[in-house]
């Protein structure tokens, strides 16, 4: 089941919808690729930047495939390498007043991946910290997880982890 919500972001009304899916919809711009990255102990990788704690990910470069974006962003932000990335869904965003690069209608992909290598962390790029936490502790770090679309993503994540 898809979760939907409307929220105010930077003073604008934004409409969000979480869709669990293993395929990328056509004809909608991909603005972000995010990884739910699991270590060998079953903990989830989170990173801290100027906005607070979140999951590693970022914007695709021109011509870059989503999985390549995921690998690059996770390596840059968290100093880990990944194996077996698997698309588990996407956030569809409708932001009619958005004048930035994302535009007014786009998707943000969500992948589940295993962590292959954990390298020494360096405070470079935009990330100041890295941690590995239990999935049940995520809401202590990331507030949007308690919103409907966040709950939908975490429910999907937990189900996919149980299947592995």
KOLGUTOR-563082 format. One line per field, with one value per residue (C-alpha): residue number from 1; residue in three letters; x negated, y negated, z. Coordinates in steps of 0.25 Angstrom, whole numbers, padded with zeros to 4 digits. Example, Ala and Ser with C-alpha at 12.3 -4.5 7.8 and 13.67 -1.06 7.14 Angstrom:
pos: [1; 2]
code: [ALA; SER]
X: [-0049; -0055]
Y: [0018; 0004]
Z: [0031; 0029]
This chain:
pos: [1; 2; 3; 4; 5; 6; 7; 8; 9; 10; 11; 12; 13; 14; 15; 16; 17; 18; 19; 20; 21; 22; 23; 24; 25; 26; 27; 28; 29; 30; 31; 32; 33; 34; 35; 36; 37; 38; 39; 40; 41; 42; 43; 44; 45; 46; 47; 48; 49; 50; 51; 52; 53; 54; 55; 56; 57; 58; 59; 60; 61; 62; 63; 64; 65; 66; 67; 68; 69; 70; 71; 72; 73; 74; 75; 76; 77; 78; 79; 80; 81; 82; 83; 84; 85; 86; 87; 88; 89; 90; 91; 92; 93; 94; 95; 96; 97; 98; 99; 100; 101; 102; 103; 104; 105; 106; 107; 108; 109; 110; 111; 112; 113; 114; 115; 116; 117; 118; 119; 120; 121; 122; 123; 124; 125; 126; 127; 128; 129; 130; 131; 132; 133; 134; 135; 136; 137; 138; 139; 140; 141; 142; 143; 144; 145; 146; 147; 148; 149; 150; 151; 152; 153; 154; 155; 156; 157; 158; 159; 160; 161; 162; 163; 164]
code: [UNK; UNK; UNK; UNK; UNK; UNK; UNK; UNK; UNK; UNK; UNK; UNK; UNK; UNK; UNK; UNK; UNK; UNK; UNK; UNK; UNK; UNK; UNK; UNK; UNK; UNK; UNK; UNK; UNK; UNK; UNK; UNK; UNK; UNK; UNK; UNK; UNK; UNK; UNK; UNK; UNK; UNK; UNK; UNK; UNK; UNK; UNK; UNK; UNK; UNK; UNK; UNK; UNK; UNK; UNK; UNK; UNK; UNK; UNK; UNK; UNK; UNK; UNK; UNK; UNK; UNK; UNK; UNK; UNK; UNK; UNK; UNK; UNK; UNK; UNK; UNK; UNK; UNK; UNK; UNK; UNK; UNK; UNK; UNK; UNK; UNK; UNK; UNK; UNK; UNK; UNK; UNK; UNK; UNK; UNK; UNK; UNK; UNK; UNK; UNK; UNK; UNK; UNK; UNK; UNK; UNK; UNK; UNK; UNK; UNK; UNK; UNK; UNK; UNK; UNK; UNK; UNK; UNK; UNK; UNK; UNK; UNK; UNK; UNK; UNK; UNK; UNK; UNK; UNK; UNK; UNK; UNK; UNK; UNK; UNK; UNK; UNK; UNK; UNK; UNK; UNK; UNK; UNK; UNK; UNK; UNK; UNK; UNK; UNK; UNK; UNK; UNK; UNK; UNK; UNK; UNK; UNK; UNK; UNK; UNK; UNK; UNK; UNK; UNK]
X: [0000; -0005; -0006; -0003; -0005; -0006; -0016; -0022; -0037; -0044; -0031; -0025; -0014; -0020; -0012; -0019; -0016; -0024; -0023; -0029; -0035; -0046; -0045; -0047; -0035; -0037; -0037; -0039; -0052; -0061; -0066; -0072; -0077; -0078; -0083; -0079; -0092; -0093; -0106; -0109; -0103; -0090; -0092; -0088; -0098; -0094; -0102; -0101; -0102; -0098; -0083; -0085; -0085; -0080; -0083; -0095; -0091; -0090; -0087; -0091; -0101; -0097; -0097; -0100; -0092; -0084; -0093; -0105; -0100; -0097; -0111; -0118; -0110; -0111; -0126; -0128; -0119; -0121; -0134; -0128; -0127; -0114; -0110; -0096; -0088; -0074; -0063; -0052; -0044; -0043; -0037; -0029; -0030; -0021; -0026; -0018; -0026; -0040; -0049; -0062; -0069; -0060; -0048; -0033; -0031; -0042; -0045; -0055; -0060; -0062; -0072; -0075; -0090; -0100; -0112; -0124; -0136; -0136; -0148; -0154; -0144; -0149; -0141; -0141; -0130; -0117; -0118; -0123; -0119; -0116; -0109; -0103; -0090; -0079; -0067; -0058; -0067; -0066; -0054; -0064; -0073; -0063; -0050; -0043; -0043; -0031; -0023; -0014; -0023; -0035; -0028; -0024; -0039; -0044; -0033; -0038; -0052; -0049; -0042; -0053; -0063; -0055; -0055; -0070]
Y: [0000; -0014; -0024; -0039; -0052; -0067; -0075; -0089; -0089; -0103; -0110; -0102; -0091; -0078; -0065; -0052; -0038; -0025; -0014; 0000; 0005; 0012; 0004; -0011; -0018; -0024; -0039; -0045; -0051; -0044; -0055; -0046; -0032; -0028; -0015; -0007; 0000; 0012; 0016; 0031; 0029; 0025; 0010; -0002; -0012; -0027; -0039; -0053; -0066; -0081; -0076; -0065; -0050; -0043; -0032; -0033; -0037; -0049; -0054; -0047; -0053; -0054; -0041; -0033; -0020; -0020; -0009; -0016; -0029; -0021; -0014; -0028; -0036; -0025; -0024; -0039; -0042; -0029; -0023; -0009; 0000; 0007; 0020; 0025; 0012; 0015; 0004; 0005; -0007; -0022; -0035; -0043; -0057; -0068; -0082; -0092; -0104; -0098; -0107; -0099; -0088; -0077; -0084; -0082; -0067; -0056; -0043; -0039; -0025; -0016; -0004; 0007; 0011; 0019; 0013; 0019; 0011; 0001; -0009; -0019; -0031; -0045; -0058; -0062; -0066; -0069; -0058; -0060; -0047; -0032; -0022; -0008; -0007; 0003; 0001; 0000; -0012; -0020; -0029; -0034; -0040; -0043; -0050; -0048; -0033; -0036; -0042; -0033; -0032; -0030; -0019; -0013; -0013; -0006; 0004; 0008; 0008; 0017; 0027; 0027; 0029; 0041; 0047; 0047]
Z: [0000; -0003; 0008; 0004; 0012; 0010; 0017; 0018; 0013; 0013; 0013; 0001; 0001; -0004; -0007; -0004; -0008; -0004; -0014; -0011; -0025; -0031; -0044; -0047; -0053; -0067; -0071; -0057; -0053; -0043; -0033; -0022; -0020; -0005; 0001; 0013; 0015; 0024; 0031; 0035; 0048; 0042; 0046; 0037; 0032; 0035; 0033; 0039; 0031; 0033; 0033; 0043; 0042; 0030; 0020; 0010; -0004; -0014; -0027; -0040; -0049; -0064; -0071; -0058; -0055; -0041; -0036; -0039; -0033; -0020; -0020; -0022; -0012; -0001; -0004; -0003; 0009; 0018; 0012; 0010; -0002; -0006; -0011; -0016; -0017; -0019; -0022; -0012; -0015; -0018; -0013; -0023; -0020; -0025; -0021; -0030; -0025; -0025; -0034; -0031; -0040; -0035; -0042; -0038; -0040; -0038; -0031; -0020; -0021; -0009; -0010; 0000; -0001; 0007; 0012; 0006; 0012; 0023; 0021; 0030; 0032; 0028; 0030; 0016; 0006; 0014; 0024; 0038; 0045; 0041; 0050; 0049; 0057; 0059; 0051; 0063; 0067; 0054; 0059; 0070; 0059; 0047; 0051; 0037; 0040; 0048; 0037; 0028; 0016; 0026; 0033; 0019; 0015; 0029; 0028; 0014; 0019; 0030; 0021; 0011; 0022; 0027; 0013; 0012]
